[in-house]
Amino acid sequence: MAKKIAKRSWAEPFKIKVVEPIKMTTIENREKAIKNAGYNTFLLKSEDVYIDLLTDSGTNAMSDRQWSGMMIGDEAYAGSKNFYYLWKNIKKYYGMPYFVPTHQGRAAEHMISQILIKEGDYVPGNMYFTTTKLHQELAGGTFVDVIIDEAHDTASEHSFKGNIDLKKLKDLIKKVSAKKIAYVSMAGPVNMAGGQPFSMANLKAVQKLCKENKIKLWFDATRAVENAYFIKVRERGYAKKSIAEILKEMMSYFEGMWVSAKKDLMVNIGGIFATRNKKVFEAVRNMVVVYEGLHTYGGLAGRDMEAMAVGIEEMVEYDNIRARIGQIEYFGHQLDKYSVPYIKPIGGHAIFLDAKKILSHISQDNFPAQTLASEIYIDSGVRGMERGIVSAGRNSKTGKHNYPKLELVRLTFPRRVYTQAHIDVAVESIASVYQNRRKIKGLKMIYEPEYLRFFQGRFEKL
Ligand code: F0G
């Protein structure tokens, strides 16, 4: 008997016009390549990678409108028309009146940290992000994690694991006083927690608490559109609102933001600093000329700013963001068929495999997530990244490893790049590594750089 139609599928709201060939490598090639890369997927040559799920940062496919926009780049040193178009869209979609472009997100993080943080200050936030926290520390601040406990629990299915725990924030204010808090650093969805969003209700409550205590509230809006999508589908009262409306409401609670445009905006390079505080804007505008370039290009070409401006218009299209998150959901549901443990609920930009559970026989000192990422690469040429003890670095005071509760391998989806068939290949490889997990041994670190060691650290098989 013919199968009855149980559901109707969705598909990507685009078709493919240009293709970039990739090659399948042999297991012998890959064993050699990962050994030469010190068992660090960041050190692999991209040529040796089959399906690249290292990051969604700058790896996106631009639309025909974005590419044609690049041809009308106005490469004047000062005041290019692309800058003004981008500024107009930042006001329109993010609702922030003042804007300075930067070459990528961490450049904006650097400036805002130097301007708002004084030696000895505290910066509470909903879990750390590697570059964000490092800039806060380099400016003399101490990052304090005030995310809800559920965020550290891979089994919790809380819909908004990115929420701030108001009690933790209140306790910190009581302990160190509001004056010692440079600002609250909120991100959403929270990258290191598994792409988990915060709710609008939580954001409103955080803003109220900050206002009562005269504390500034700043936003890492790098993947804010994904957060807006989760609010639309998971939070009561938002189902009928557009992504653009939700984004604008979210932004209204913050004093300012920084963005790595290499994500939501679907470009290959770019960053944004924007605020409603004129004084802070002026300080950033002064500083940007030292580190990035004139305040109307901030280290970017005119054509890059044009692609960003178009990207902002495309990122708020419902079909676009639904297909984006839909791919990650599909990936997760396929992994479920093989019972591979990963962080739930399924997040915004990636699937985070639970390496602590998968390689429970490997101690954290032997880097289970680093090991798992290299084993998956060896199996199929699928490249993911470690988000565990290597990423967490060392305590800046004691010099000891930070031991994070989460030991994860992140498999991140570039926007508009891979098809469902690529996902199937990746899933089967991960399932195969999972089924043979008992044979896998850990790693030892043989080279450790001073900053952000996950990028360039080297390892050897035990
Ligand atoms: N904030 C978040 C939440 C990020 O995910 C990133 C980058 C940055 C800031 C820094 O921006 O790379 O443009 O300087 N995340 C990338 C990733 C690298 O793979 O998650 P950047």
Residues whose N, C-alpha, C, O or C-beta is under 5 A from the ligand:
A	BS01	F0G	L54 T55 D56 S57 Q104 G105 R106 F129 T131 N191 D220 T222 S260 K262 G270
